[in-house]
Amino acid sequence: MTIFQKNPNQQYANVRHVGQLINLNESNGYYFFNENTMRAFNSRVHSDIYGGCVFVTSEKASYNHPRKYTVRIMHANGSIETCSSFQQYSTRYQAHAAAKHLVEQGYLTVI
């Protein structure tokens, strides 16, 4: 499991729904959830949000490749950081367990 190094000077988002993640990202001029960006990576955003800021995406490189999973975190300014290696997890369960672990073990503090 990847250990995410918390930056004590960083503030993290505190949202409850994926729609709020999207709004915060877009309202601050970012394009992570842009339709073209999502299509380019064949990306999906999972609905579970941990600690108000940690979430999971899945990406599929091409039709012949399996879907893999990435743990991400949203900062208070709407920017997104990858907490795991890109497509580190082979299963949805592994990625969600890692996301939940980040919050439960106190690796980050939300505002």
Order of alpha helices (4+ residues) and beta strands (2+ residues): alpha-alpha-beta-beta-beta-beta-alpha
